[in-house]
Amino acid sequence: MLRQLHVKYVVAVVSVVLGILISLVILQSQTGSVLGGFEDTQEVIQATAYFRNGKLIVTITNLGSREVEVQMIFLEGRNYMDFDMFINAVIAPGERTEIETDIMQPESPGRYTVRIKLSNGQTVDCSVDVR
């Protein structure tokens, strides 16, 4: 039984590390298009985040004239990172959408950054406090 727990722990740690590395590669590869395409877009979004029943909830309001598509959401903090991929939520102009993610509330209190990646490469940040 102890061996099974050890194997599960190792698999979980390797999965988290691999997920973080993949996320960093994706973010790094998108940096140029975020900076280059930002001024030509008409996407303007407002985002807020909070935890409900231990899960991260992100509310997004599209203030722009084009629809926006949310692809990924990251939660980052000191020595902490989690993400939810393949969200694919389309938000029409003037619409407000609440997205319940699979990101669980961290155990350590503090201020965390919620990073929202749109399909056009733009990234929008907001913060959330964990108490």
CNS distance restraints for C-alpha pairs under 8 A (distance, minus, plus):
assign (resid   1 and name CA) (resid   5 and name CA) 6.45 0.50 0.50
assign (resid   2 and name CA) (resid   6 and name CA) 6.21 0.50 0.50
assign (resid   3 and name CA) (resid   7 and name CA) 6.19 0.50 0.50
assign (resid   4 and name CA) (resid   8 and name CA) 6.18 0.50 0.50
assign (resid   5 and name CA) (resid   9 and name CA) 6.09 0.50 0.50
assign (resid   6 and name CA) (resid  10 and name CA) 6.21 0.50 0.50
assign (resid   7 and name CA) (resid  11 and name CA) 6.15 0.50 0.50
assign (resid   8 and name CA) (resid  12 and name CA) 6.10 0.50 0.50
assign (resid   9 and name CA) (resid  13 and name CA) 6.19 0.50 0.50
assign (resid  10 and name CA) (resid  14 and name CA) 6.10 0.50 0.50
assign (resid  11 and name CA) (resid  15 and name CA) 6.06 0.50 0.50
assign (resid  12 and name CA) (resid  16 and name CA) 6.25 0.50 0.50
assign (resid  13 and name CA) (resid  17 and name CA) 6.22 0.50 0.50
assign (resid  14 and name CA) (resid  18 and name CA) 6.02 0.50 0.50
assign (resid  15 and name CA) (resid  19 and name CA) 6.04 0.50 0.50
assign (resid  16 and name CA) (resid  20 and name CA) 6.18 0.50 0.50
assign (resid  17 and name CA) (resid  21 and name CA) 6.22 0.50 0.50
assign (resid  18 and name CA) (resid  22 and name CA) 6.17 0.50 0.50
assign (resid  19 and name CA) (resid  23 and name CA) 6.10 0.50 0.50
assign (resid  20 and name CA) (resid  24 and name CA) 6.14 0.50 0.50
assign (resid  20 and name CA) (resid  81 and name CA) 7.08 0.50 0.50
assign (resid  20 and name CA) (resid  82 and name CA) 7.58 0.50 0.50
assign (resid  21 and name CA) (resid  25 and name CA) 6.24 0.50 0.50
assign (resid  22 and name CA) (resid  26 and name CA) 6.23 0.50 0.50
assign (resid  23 and name CA) (resid  27 and name CA) 6.14 0.50 0.50
assign (resid  24 and name CA) (resid  28 and name CA) 5.95 0.50 0.50
assign (resid  25 and name CA) (resid  29 and name CA) 6.07 0.50 0.50
assign (resid  26 and name CA) (resid  30 and name CA) 6.29 0.50 0.50
assign (resid  27 and name CA) (resid  31 and name CA) 6.33 0.50 0.50
assign (resid  30 and name CA) (resid  34 and name CA) 6.22 0.50 0.50
assign (resid  30 and name CA) (resid 121 and name CA) 6.06 0.50 0.50
assign (resid  31 and name CA) (resid  35 and name CA) 6.43 0.50 0.50
assign (resid  31 and name CA) (resid 121 and name CA) 7.79 0.50 0.50
assign (resid  32 and name CA) (resid  36 and name CA) 5.97 0.50 0.50
assign (resid  33 and name CA) (resid  37 and name CA) 5.56 0.50 0.50
assign (resid  33 and name CA) (resid  38 and name CA) 7.91 0.50 0.50
assign (resid  33 and name CA) (resid 121 and name CA) 6.02 0.50 0.50
assign (resid  33 and name CA) (resid 122 and name CA) 7.78 0.50 0.50
assign (resid  34 and name CA) (resid  38 and name CA) 5.79 0.50 0.50
assign (resid  34 and name CA) (resid 120 and name CA) 7.65 0.50 0.50
assign (resid  34 and name CA) (resid 121 and name CA) 4.98 0.50 0.50
assign (resid  34 and name CA) (resid 122 and name CA) 4.79 0.50 0.50
assign (resid  34 and name CA) (resid 123 and name CA) 7.04 0.50 0.50
assign (resid  35 and name CA) (resid  39 and name CA) 7.95 0.50 0.50
assign (resid  35 and name CA) (resid 122 and name CA) 7.87 0.50 0.50
assign (resid  37 and name CA) (resid  41 and name CA) 6.58 0.50 0.50
assign (resid  37 and name CA) (resid 120 and name CA) 7.87 0.50 0.50
assign (resid  37 and name CA) (resid 121 and name CA) 7.80 0.50 0.50
assign (resid  37 and name CA) (resid 122 and name CA) 7.76 0.50 0.50
assign (resid  38 and name CA) (resid 122 and name CA) 6.57 0.50 0.50
assign (resid  42 and name CA) (resid  64 and name CA) 5.73 0.50 0.50
assign (resid  42 and name CA) (resid  65 and name CA) 5.98 0.50 0.50
assign (resid  42 and name CA) (resid  66 and name CA) 6.21 0.50 0.50
assign (resid  43 and name CA) (resid  62 and name CA) 7.41 0.50 0.50
assign (resid  43 and name CA) (resid  63 and name CA) 7.39 0.50 0.50
assign (resid  43 and name CA) (resid  64 and name CA) 4.75 0.50 0.50
assign (resid  43 and name CA) (resid  65 and name CA) 6.57 0.50 0.50
assign (resid  43 and name CA) (resid  66 and name CA) 5.82 0.50 0.50
assign (resid  43 and name CA) (resid  67 and name CA) 7.23 0.50 0.50
assign (resid  43 and name CA) (resid  68 and name CA) 6.57 0.50 0.50
assign (resid  44 and name CA) (resid  62 and name CA) 6.10 0.50 0.50
assign (resid  44 and name CA) (resid  63 and name CA) 5.19 0.50 0.50
assign (resid  44 and name CA) (resid  64 and name CA) 4.52 0.50 0.50
assign (resid  44 and name CA) (resid  65 and name CA) 7.98 0.50 0.50
assign (resid  45 and name CA) (resid  60 and name CA) 6.56 0.50 0.50
assign (resid  45 and name CA) (resid  61 and name CA) 5.53 0.50 0.50
assign (resid  45 and name CA) (resid  62 and name CA) 4.55 0.50 0.50
assign (resid  45 and name CA) (resid  63 and name CA) 5.40 0.50 0.50
assign (resid  45 and name CA) (resid  64 and name CA) 6.75 0.50 0.50
assign (resid  45 and name CA) (resid 124 and name CA) 7.86 0.50 0.50
assign (resid  46 and name CA) (resid  60 and name CA) 5.67 0.50 0.50
assign (resid  46 and name CA) (resid  61 and name CA) 5.11 0.50 0.50
assign (resid  46 and name CA) (resid  62 and name CA) 6.58 0.50 0.50
assign (resid  46 and name CA) (resid  63 and name CA) 7.08 0.50 0.50
assign (resid  47 and name CA) (resid  58 and name CA) 6.83 0.50 0.50
assign (resid  47 and name CA) (resid  59 and name CA) 5.60 0.50 0.50
assign (resid  47 and name CA) (resid  60 and name CA) 4.51 0.50 0.50
assign (resid  47 and name CA) (resid  61 and name CA) 6.44 0.50 0.50
assign (resid  47 and name CA) (resid 124 and name CA) 7.80 0.50 0.50
assign (resid  47 and name CA) (resid 125 and name CA) 7.64 0.50 0.50
assign (resid  47 and name CA) (resid 126 and name CA) 6.41 0.50 0.50
assign (resid  48 and name CA) (resid  58 and name CA) 5.79 0.50 0.50
assign (resid  48 and name CA) (resid  59 and name CA) 5.28 0.50 0.50
assign (resid  48 and name CA) (resid  60 and name CA) 6.69 0.50 0.50
assign (resid  48 and name CA) (resid 126 and name CA) 6.27 0.50 0.50
assign (resid  48 and name CA) (resid 127 and name CA) 7.49 0.50 0.50
assign (resid  48 and name CA) (resid 128 and name CA) 7.95 0.50 0.50
assign (resid  49 and name CA) (resid  56 and name CA) 6.95 0.50 0.50
assign (resid  49 and name CA) (resid  57 and name CA) 5.58 0.50 0.50
assign (resid  49 and name CA) (resid  58 and name CA) 4.40 0.50 0.50
assign (resid  49 and name CA) (resid  59 and name CA) 6.17 0.50 0.50
assign (resid  49 and name CA) (resid 114 and name CA) 7.33 0.50 0.50
assign (resid  49 and name CA) (resid 126 and name CA) 7.20 0.50 0.50
assign (resid  49 and name CA) (resid 127 and name CA) 6.88 0.50 0.50
assign (resid  49 and name CA) (resid 128 and name CA) 5.82 0.50 0.50
assign (resid  50 and name CA) (resid  56 and name CA) 5.88 0.50 0.50
assign (resid  50 and name CA) (resid  57 and name CA) 5.40 0.50 0.50
assign (resid  50 and name CA) (resid  58 and name CA) 6.70 0.50 0.50
assign (resid  50 and name CA) (resid 128 and name CA) 5.99 0.50 0.50
assign (resid  50 and name CA) (resid 129 and name CA) 7.72 0.50 0.50
assign (resid  51 and name CA) (resid  55 and name CA) 5.29 0.50 0.50
assign (resid  51 and name CA) (resid  56 and name CA) 4.58 0.50 0.50
assign (resid  51 and name CA) (resid  57 and name CA) 5.70 0.50 0.50
assign (resid  51 and name CA) (resid 105 and name CA) 6.67 0.50 0.50
assign (resid  52 and name CA) (resid  56 and name CA) 6.56 0.50 0.50
assign (resid  52 and name CA) (resid  57 and name CA) 6.66 0.50 0.50
assign (resid  54 and name CA) (resid 104 and name CA) 5.58 0.50 0.50
assign (resid  54 and name CA) (resid 105 and name CA) 5.08 0.50 0.50
assign (resid  55 and name CA) (resid 100 and name CA) 7.07 0.50 0.50
assign (resid  55 and name CA) (resid 101 and name CA) 6.50 0.50 0.50
assign (resid  55 and name CA) (resid 102 and name CA) 6.40 0.50 0.50
assign (resid  55 and name CA) (resid 103 and name CA) 5.67 0.50 0.50
assign (resid  55 and name CA) (resid 104 and name CA) 4.65 0.50 0.50
assign (resid  55 and name CA) (resid 105 and name CA) 5.76 0.50 0.50
assign (resid  56 and name CA) (resid 100 and name CA) 6.28 0.50 0.50
assign (resid  56 and name CA) (resid 101 and name CA) 5.58 0.50 0.50
assign (resid  56 and name CA) (resid 102 and name CA) 7.13 0.50 0.50
assign (resid  56 and name CA) (resid 103 and name CA) 5.52 0.50 0.50
assign (resid  56 and name CA) (resid 104 and name CA) 6.21 0.50 0.50
assign (resid  56 and name CA) (resid 105 and name CA) 6.53 0.50 0.50
assign (resid  57 and name CA) (resid  98 and name CA) 6.82 0.50 0.50
assign (resid  57 and name CA) (resid  99 and name CA) 5.70 0.50 0.50
assign (resid  57 and name CA) (resid 100 and name CA) 4.61 0.50 0.50
assign (resid  57 and name CA) (resid 101 and name CA) 6.10 0.50 0.50
assign (resid  58 and name CA) (resid  98 and name CA) 5.77 0.50 0.50
assign (resid  58 and name CA) (resid  99 and name CA) 5.18 0.50 0.50
assign (resid  58 and name CA) (resid 100 and name CA) 6.56 0.50 0.50
assign (resid  58 and name CA) (resid 101 and name CA) 7.65 0.50 0.50
assign (resid  59 and name CA) (resid  96 and name CA) 7.03 0.50 0.50
assign (resid  59 and name CA) (resid  97 and name CA) 5.66 0.50 0.50
assign (resid  59 and name CA) (resid  98 and name CA) 4.31 0.50 0.50
assign (resid  59 and name CA) (resid  99 and name CA) 6.18 0.50 0.50
assign (resid  60 and name CA) (resid  96 and name CA) 5.59 0.50 0.50
assign (resid  60 and name CA) (resid  97 and name CA) 5.32 0.50 0.50
assign (resid  60 and name CA) (resid  98 and name CA) 6.39 0.50 0.50
assign (resid  60 and name CA) (resid  99 and name CA) 7.90 0.50 0.50
assign (resid  61 and name CA) (resid  91 and name CA) 7.83 0.50 0.50
assign (resid  61 and name CA) (resid  94 and name CA) 6.85 0.50 0.50
assign (resid  61 and name CA) (resid  95 and name CA) 5.85 0.50 0.50
assign (resid  61 and name CA) (resid  96 and name CA) 4.18 0.50 0.50
assign (resid  61 and name CA) (resid  97 and name CA) 6.43 0.50 0.50
assign (resid  62 and name CA) (resid  67 and name CA) 7.40 0.50 0.50
assign (resid  62 and name CA) (resid  68 and name CA) 7.27 0.50 0.50
assign (resid  62 and name CA) (resid  91 and name CA) 6.47 0.50 0.50
assign (resid  62 and name CA) (resid  92 and name CA) 6.63 0.50 0.50
assign (resid  62 and name CA) (resid  93 and name CA) 5.24 0.50 0.50
assign (resid  62 and name CA) (resid  94 and name CA) 5.29 0.50 0.50
assign (resid  62 and name CA) (resid  95 and name CA) 5.63 0.50 0.50
assign (resid  62 and name CA) (resid  96 and name CA) 6.39 0.50 0.50
assign (resid  63 and name CA) (resid  93 and name CA) 6.18 0.50 0.50
assign (resid  63 and name CA) (resid  94 and name CA) 5.56 0.50 0.50
assign (resid  63 and name CA) (resid  95 and name CA) 7.88 0.50 0.50
assign (resid  64 and name CA) (resid  93 and name CA) 5.71 0.50 0.50
assign (resid  64 and name CA) (resid  94 and name CA) 7.23 0.50 0.50
assign (resid  65 and name CA) (resid  93 and name CA) 5.41 0.50 0.50
assign (resid  66 and name CA) (resid  92 and name CA) 6.87 0.50 0.50
assign (resid  66 and name CA) (resid  93 and name CA) 5.72 0.50 0.50
assign (resid  67 and name CA) (resid  90 and name CA) 6.71 0.50 0.50
assign (resid  67 and name CA) (resid  91 and name CA) 5.46 0.50 0.50
assign (resid  67 and name CA) (resid  92 and name CA) 4.33 0.50 0.50
assign (resid  67 and name CA) (resid  93 and name CA) 5.42 0.50 0.50
assign (resid  68 and name CA) (resid  90 and name CA) 5.67 0.50 0.50
assign (resid  68 and name CA) (resid  91 and name CA) 5.29 0.50 0.50
assign (resid  68 and name CA) (resid  92 and name CA) 6.63 0.50 0.50
assign (resid  68 and name CA) (resid  93 and name CA) 7.94 0.50 0.50
assign (resid  68 and name CA) (resid 118 and name CA) 6.86 0.50 0.50
assign (resid  68 and name CA) (resid 119 and name CA) 7.34 0.50 0.50
assign (resid  69 and name CA) (resid  88 and name CA) 6.02 0.50 0.50
assign (resid  69 and name CA) (resid  89 and name CA) 5.42 0.50 0.50
assign (resid  69 and name CA) (resid  90 and name CA) 4.29 0.50 0.50
assign (resid  69 and name CA) (resid  91 and name CA) 6.21 0.50 0.50
assign (resid  69 and name CA) (resid 118 and name CA) 5.53 0.50 0.50
assign (resid  69 and name CA) (resid 119 and name CA) 5.45 0.50 0.50
assign (resid  69 and name CA) (resid 120 and name CA) 7.97 0.50 0.50
assign (resid  70 and name CA) (resid  87 and name CA) 6.33 0.50 0.50
assign (resid  70 and name CA) (resid  88 and name CA) 5.41 0.50 0.50
assign (resid  70 and name CA) (resid  89 and name CA) 5.16 0.50 0.50
assign (resid  70 and name CA) (resid  90 and name CA) 6.46 0.50 0.50
assign (resid  70 and name CA) (resid 116 and name CA) 6.95 0.50 0.50
assign (resid  70 and name CA) (resid 117 and name CA) 6.04 0.50 0.50
assign (resid  70 and name CA) (resid 118 and name CA) 4.52 0.50 0.50
assign (resid  70 and name CA) (resid 119 and name CA) 6.18 0.50 0.50
assign (resid  71 and name CA) (resid  85 and name CA) 6.60 0.50 0.50
assign (resid  71 and name CA) (resid  86 and name CA) 5.45 0.50 0.50
assign (resid  71 and name CA) (resid  87 and name CA) 4.97 0.50 0.50
assign (resid  71 and name CA) (resid  88 and name CA) 4.85 0.50 0.50
assign (resid  71 and name CA) (resid  89 and name CA) 6.98 0.50 0.50
assign (resid  71 and name CA) (resid 116 and name CA) 7.79 0.50 0.50
assign (resid  71 and name CA) (resid 117 and name CA) 5.77 0.50 0.50
assign (resid  71 and name CA) (resid 118 and name CA) 5.47 0.50 0.50
assign (resid  71 and name CA) (resid 119 and name CA) 5.82 0.50 0.50
assign (resid  72 and name CA) (resid  83 and name CA) 7.22 0.50 0.50
assign (resid  72 and name CA) (resid  84 and name CA) 5.77 0.50 0.50
assign (resid  72 and name CA) (resid  85 and name CA) 4.66 0.50 0.50
assign (resid  72 and name CA) (resid  86 and name CA) 5.98 0.50 0.50
assign (resid  72 and name CA) (resid  87 and name CA) 5.77 0.50 0.50
assign (resid  72 and name CA) (resid  88 and name CA) 7.74 0.50 0.50
assign (resid  72 and name CA) (resid 116 and name CA) 6.07 0.50 0.50
assign (resid  72 and name CA) (resid 117 and name CA) 5.17 0.50 0.50
assign (resid  72 and name CA) (resid 118 and name CA) 7.19 0.50 0.50
assign (resid  73 and name CA) (resid  83 and name CA) 5.60 0.50 0.50
assign (resid  73 and name CA) (resid  84 and name CA) 5.36 0.50 0.50
assign (resid  73 and name CA) (resid  85 and name CA) 6.72 0.50 0.50
assign (resid  73 and name CA) (resid  87 and name CA) 7.88 0.50 0.50
assign (resid  73 and name CA) (resid 101 and name CA) 7.90 0.50 0.50
assign (resid  73 and name CA) (resid 114 and name CA) 6.95 0.50 0.50
assign (resid  73 and name CA) (resid 115 and name CA) 5.68 0.50 0.50
assign (resid  73 and name CA) (resid 116 and name CA) 4.65 0.50 0.50
assign (resid  73 and name CA) (resid 117 and name CA) 6.20 0.50 0.50
assign (resid  74 and name CA) (resid  81 and name CA) 7.14 0.50 0.50
assign (resid  74 and name CA) (resid  82 and name CA) 5.82 0.50 0.50
assign (resid  74 and name CA) (resid  83 and name CA) 4.18 0.50 0.50
assign (resid  74 and name CA) (resid  84 and name CA) 6.49 0.50 0.50
assign (resid  74 and name CA) (resid 113 and name CA) 7.92 0.50 0.50
assign (resid  74 and name CA) (resid 114 and name CA) 5.64 0.50 0.50
assign (resid  74 and name CA) (resid 115 and name CA) 4.94 0.50 0.50
assign (resid  74 and name CA) (resid 116 and name CA) 6.49 0.50 0.50
assign (resid  75 and name CA) (resid  80 and name CA) 7.90 0.50 0.50
assign (resid  75 and name CA) (resid  81 and name CA) 5.60 0.50 0.50
assign (resid  75 and name CA) (resid  82 and name CA) 5.20 0.50 0.50
assign (resid  75 and name CA) (resid  83 and name CA) 5.98 0.50 0.50
assign (resid  75 and name CA) (resid 103 and name CA) 7.60 0.50 0.50
assign (resid  75 and name CA) (resid 112 and name CA) 6.58 0.50 0.50
assign (resid  75 and name CA) (resid 113 and name CA) 5.72 0.50 0.50
assign (resid  75 and name CA) (resid 114 and name CA) 4.70 0.50 0.50
assign (resid  75 and name CA) (resid 115 and name CA) 6.38 0.50 0.50
assign (resid  76 and name CA) (resid  80 and name CA) 5.65 0.50 0.50
assign (resid  76 and name CA) (resid  81 and name CA) 4.49 0.50 0.50
assign (resid  76 and name CA) (resid  82 and name CA) 6.64 0.50 0.50
assign (resid  76 and name CA) (resid 112 and name CA) 5.58 0.50 0.50
assign (resid  76 and name CA) (resid 113 and name CA) 5.08 0.50 0.50
assign (resid  76 and name CA) (resid 114 and name CA) 6.46 0.50 0.50
assign (resid  76 and name CA) (resid 115 and name CA) 7.70 0.50 0.50
assign (resid  77 and name CA) (resid  81 and name CA) 6.36 0.50 0.50
assign (resid  77 and name CA) (resid 110 and name CA) 7.99 0.50 0.50
assign (resid  77 and name CA) (resid 111 and name CA) 7.00 0.50 0.50
assign (resid  77 and name CA) (resid 112 and name CA) 4.70 0.50 0.50
assign (resid  77 and name CA) (resid 113 and name CA) 6.27 0.50 0.50
assign (resid  78 and name CA) (resid 112 and name CA) 7.87 0.50 0.50
assign (resid  82 and name CA) (resid 103 and name CA) 6.42 0.50 0.50
assign (resid  83 and name CA) (resid 102 and name CA) 7.95 0.50 0.50
assign (resid  83 and name CA) (resid 103 and name CA) 6.26 0.50 0.50
assign (resid  84 and name CA) (resid 101 and name CA) 6.34 0.50 0.50
assign (resid  84 and name CA) (resid 102 and name CA) 6.11 0.50 0.50
assign (resid  84 and name CA) (resid 103 and name CA) 6.40 0.50 0.50
assign (resid  89 and name CA) (resid  99 and name CA) 7.98 0.50 0.50
assign (resid  91 and name CA) (resid  95 and name CA) 6.07 0.50 0.50
assign (resid  91 and name CA) (resid  96 and name CA) 7.18 0.50 0.50
assign (resid  91 and name CA) (resid  97 and name CA) 6.79 0.50 0.50
assign (resid 105 and name CA) (resid 130 and name CA) 7.48 0.50 0.50
assign (resid 106 and name CA) (resid 130 and name CA) 7.28 0.50 0.50
assign (resid 108 and name CA) (resid 130 and name CA) 7.30 0.50 0.50
assign (resid 108 and name CA) (resid 131 and name CA) 7.86 0.50 0.50
assign (resid 109 and name CA) (resid 129 and name CA) 7.41 0.50 0.50
assign (resid 109 and name CA) (resid 130 and name CA) 4.70 0.50 0.50
assign (resid 109 and name CA) (resid 131 and name CA) 4.76 0.50 0.50
assign (resid 110 and name CA) (resid 129 and name CA) 5.71 0.50 0.50
assign (resid 110 and name CA) (resid 130 and name CA) 5.19 0.50 0.50
assign (resid 110 and name CA) (resid 131 and name CA) 6.56 0.50 0.50
assign (resid 111 and name CA) (resid 127 and name CA) 6.68 0.50 0.50
assign (resid 111 and name CA) (resid 128 and name CA) 5.77 0.50 0.50
assign (resid 111 and name CA) (resid 129 and name CA) 4.44 0.50 0.50
assign (resid 111 and name CA) (resid 130 and name CA) 6.22 0.50 0.50
assign (resid 112 and name CA) (resid 127 and name CA) 5.56 0.50 0.50
assign (resid 112 and name CA) (resid 128 and name CA) 5.34 0.50 0.50
assign (resid 112 and name CA) (resid 129 and name CA) 6.16 0.50 0.50
assign (resid 112 and name CA) (resid 130 and name CA) 7.45 0.50 0.50
assign (resid 113 and name CA) (resid 125 and name CA) 6.65 0.50 0.50
assign (resid 113 and name CA) (resid 126 and name CA) 5.93 0.50 0.50
assign (resid 113 and name CA) (resid 127 and name CA) 4.45 0.50 0.50
assign (resid 113 and name CA) (resid 128 and name CA) 6.42 0.50 0.50
assign (resid 114 and name CA) (resid 125 and name CA) 5.55 0.50 0.50
assign (resid 114 and name CA) (resid 126 and name CA) 5.24 0.50 0.50
assign (resid 114 and name CA) (resid 127 and name CA) 5.45 0.50 0.50
assign (resid 114 and name CA) (resid 128 and name CA) 6.98 0.50 0.50
assign (resid 115 and name CA) (resid 123 and name CA) 6.57 0.50 0.50
assign (resid 115 and name CA) (resid 124 and name CA) 5.83 0.50 0.50
assign (resid 115 and name CA) (resid 125 and name CA) 4.53 0.50 0.50
assign (resid 115 and name CA) (resid 126 and name CA) 6.70 0.50 0.50
assign (resid 116 and name CA) (resid 123 and name CA) 5.48 0.50 0.50
assign (resid 116 and name CA) (resid 124 and name CA) 5.10 0.50 0.50
assign (resid 116 and name CA) (resid 125 and name CA) 6.12 0.50 0.50
assign (resid 117 and name CA) (resid 121 and name CA) 6.56 0.50 0.50
assign (resid 117 and name CA) (resid 122 and name CA) 6.08 0.50 0.50
assign (resid 117 and name CA) (resid 123 and name CA) 4.54 0.50 0.50
assign (resid 117 and name CA) (resid 124 and name CA) 6.59 0.50 0.50
assign (resid 118 and name CA) (resid 122 and name CA) 5.37 0.50 0.50
assign (resid 118 and name CA) (resid 123 and name CA) 6.13 0.50 0.50
assign (resid 118 and name CA) (resid 124 and name CA) 7.98 0.50 0.50
